[in-house]
Amino acid sequence: MLKVILRFFNLVVLTLLALSFFSFILIYLFPGDPLTNLSGIANPNPQQLEILNQTYHRDSAFLIQYWYYLIDLFSGNWGLSVSSGLSLADEVARTLPASIELSTYALILSFIIGLPLGFLAGLRHHKTTDYALLSASVLGYSIPVFWLAMLLILGFSLQLGWFPLSGRISLLYEVPRISGFMFLDIIWSDIDNKSEVILDAFRHLILPTLSIAAFTTTVTLRIMRRSIIETLNSEYIQAAVARGLTSRQIIMKHALKNALMPILPILAMQFTTLLTNAMIVEVIFSWPGIGNWLIQAIYQRDYPAIRVGMLAVSTLVVMFTMTIDLLLRLIDPKKSKVERVAI
Amino acid sequence: MLSYCGFKLNSKKRLLQNSFIILFCLSLFGCDALLNANNQSDGVIYCSEGNPTSFNPQLDTSGTTVDASSHQIYDRLLDFDGQTGNVIAGLATSWLISDNGLRYTFQLRKNVEFHQTDYFTPTRAFNVDDVIFSFDRWRLKDSVYHNVSGGAYPYADSLGLGKLIERVERINTYRLEIVLKQPQSSFLSNLATDFAVILSKEYAEQLEQNDQKDLIDRQPIGTGPFKFANFRQDSFIRFKKHNQYWGDSIQTEQLIFDITPSSSLRLAKLITGECDAMGLPAHSELEVVRQSKDLILDEKPGLNVGFWAFNTSKPPFDRPEVRRALSLAIDKNALIEAIYFDSAILAKNIVPPTSWAFQTEQKNISYNPSAAQKLLRENGIEPGFTMSIWAMPVERPYNPNAIKMAELMQGYLQAVGVNVEIVSYEWSTFREKLKQGNHDSVLIGWSADNGDPDNFYRPLLSCGAIKSGTNRAFWCSEEYDALIDQALRFTNNEDRQYFYFKANALIAEQLPLVPIAHASKYQAFRKNLVGFEINPYGGVKLAGVTKE
């Protein structure tokens, strides 16, 4: 057990080191002055230049500079954004939760819809229900996320006027940022008419969540369906039928649990796909998340922001993937590798 | 296997039925609340087109900065009446002009309170010291705040105000005297423009003590109807109502600028009601606004001109004949149809017809490619000559799509044997490079901030405006400067007309720039918004705008 943890720990540390080194190299690869790419201060005056050279140890050897860069990363001293002059650590702390929030709701939604439907399709294998769900899932699987988002805007915002098309909440409401997660912040804050604000936040959430969830829902559906089919065809189910157990007993006690267990980690992994899709959808819905922020940074050639944003997102993805993987192995040490299920 | 599938289906059916009933009940209960925005919060959201560079219009002539600051945060000594264009009282309640036109005495308004915010609490009301401080900031190079935030005051510089004012003196706490070096009839109008805002001296002193002088332009304090609350780049600007505002207009509790650079997204937000009003609707989208039953499109003839300026400091554009030949090759009517969608009128000169300096009898240069070709050859411009046309990357009221216009002109000039290279940069880089004079010619324009024609003649073509960067033609004529200077010595419009008509003739003869169009100014807003009117003189005014 300890060995597994240690091995994972090593892997995480090495991956993150490689990532941070890559981001350090980017300082030199991006156009412009490396010092500006590092600090975010464009055209520093001679005084600033001297201070900057000292803080970043620019006259030291390359690897020593990298060492100080790492220290800065850990102490939250990530530099400033060239275009806004704000601290990048604050900016990431503001935008990343918005993206995580959106992805989480989309993940939950796709489980709520995808798992029961996949279950149903699996039970009705080779029947009309199965085919109908399967073809619907092909549709959801192949619609590009950004296109779906635009269709939803066109239909539900512009034509029907049901839902807003931009942002997390109406700008008229001023919700102080505590955690960065909108609903928690609303509940914790001491603003008036909370229920109204929550409803407004919810209205803003619906379309972006739906457009990201569509893809993951179909993936969930197909994984669940396949898993149920495989389980129902296994010998112990047939043995249970032979023993005269009722259908309810067989499905609830044996099939469902055994079908779900192997695919749960794979489903959790969908979170990273979701996060990438969320970053695209954010731009369309002007959602103030990290994807939108990164796109703005790219438009404005804000190299320090691009570097830090890339590092933050990749770190999150690496940490999440590794944690799920580790948990899985700790629960079931016999597994040498994550089980793959065809979809 | 079949048996339990059948059973499963039954149980599934029941489950589905139950859940559908539950969902249906829930949706009946929640749908109405969910689908209909029911915003109790009192506030107006204005969708603006970009980030302001600061919150001080003294520092920038860009419309985006002026919109976000001038009429929201600040007041001026004088204002323009939106209907007549006459100068009316602002922070100054009355004023006297001496007989020789050199001495201006202003009586200031009493009990005008500055904003109280979490970063500043005023201890005294507005008085003469604040006016002197605000004027000295752009006027005097040795003023403590002159070099803060770059130290460039393009508007005051292009009008030559710093050189015009001899001194600004305090007579008593509420009485101010301004002495000019020479009489200038447009002086009062200039004091009513967007840039002539009054800052708080007390706030400036507080910042100076804390060594945070540059905050004065980022966390502004003024006397205007709204106080600054916060600003997030690329996202929003939030203003709160100034409770002690001296004016009588009714303010909403909040004013929010939703920063949305794409004009189609601004329109979309207006349609869904996420914005109550939007700035700069695209000319191609005006029809959508007109046809929507929830939206109102307001239109007024704009005080602006879109033009094609030649860099007269570069050969062969230093020769008037070449400039004339090139302008003969362009069909302005076709440009107006294609670029402005007929929401503009053809410009014969730099002032629009709404101005009293407009000359009805002036002739327009007609489209005549064969004459153009002949004139070009006579002046030694052979087929295959290449020139650059710089086109603005952004949409402006006076030119909604400069790049497309440049492409059309490319075709026209090709027909007379001139090759055109179209150049465009990001907006701030574009203006920076333009100032350095790297261009052969440029498609740009000018929006005036007051009704006085001097506001067109001086910034666009005077010698002094080359340095401040508004004279894109780099054209300097002593004769022209003398004419527009003389025009200011007279107060009677008819006397001044004489000189402006002469200046018009000089421009028509020399053609440092080819006027193309005077575009109308548009504003789109939702039906339930009350009191929102186009300000023909400069920036958007949101004081007194409320929702029904």
Interface residues (C-beta under 8 A of the other chain):
Chain A: S83 S84 L86 L120 L123 R124 I153 S157 L158 G161 W162 F163 P164 L165 S166 G167 S170 L171 L172 Y173 E174 N193 E196 L199 D200 F202 R203 L232 V241 T246 S247 R248 I250 I251 S286 P288 Q296
Chain B: M1 S3 Y4 C5 F7 K8 L9 S11 K12 A33 L34 L35 A37 N38 N39 Q40 S41 G43 I45 Q233 D234 S235 F236 R238 Q254 I256 D258 T260 L265 A268 K269 I271 T272 G273 E274
